[in-house]
Amino acid sequence: MVRTSSGVGLVARIIVGQLADTYSILNSMILCSFATSLSYLGVWLHTMSFTYLAIITTAHGVFGGLSIMLYPVSATRVAPESQLTSALGFVFLAHAVDAVGYHLGAP
């Protein structure tokens, strides 16, 4: 499952990178964050079948990787240039706190 999630995320980063350039980085960030949260919720709701778990893992691989990819880029769009280093530090600190669950056990 982890290889499926990573493989799908690799392809999706290229595609959504082009979409983020075309439409908007912040709109893509909001969409990917919302879809990632829905994939987390999907795991909690019903994981009785392997097929459902594979679908949720694929969705998480697509949108979870994109959210991580778009964090620094969206911070550069929001923060002024004089405070960019502080903004990026805060973004990566928030992501580190968010990723504690990955260090405690396998997803």
FENJOCOR-V858395 format. One record per helix or strand of 3 or more residues. SS is the DSSP state (A for helix, B for strand). FROM is the first residue (numbers start at 1). TO is the last residue. If there is no record, write none. Layout:
SS,FROM,TO ; SS,FROM,TO
This chain:
A,2,22 ; A,25,45 ; A,50,78 ; A,81,98 ; A,100,104
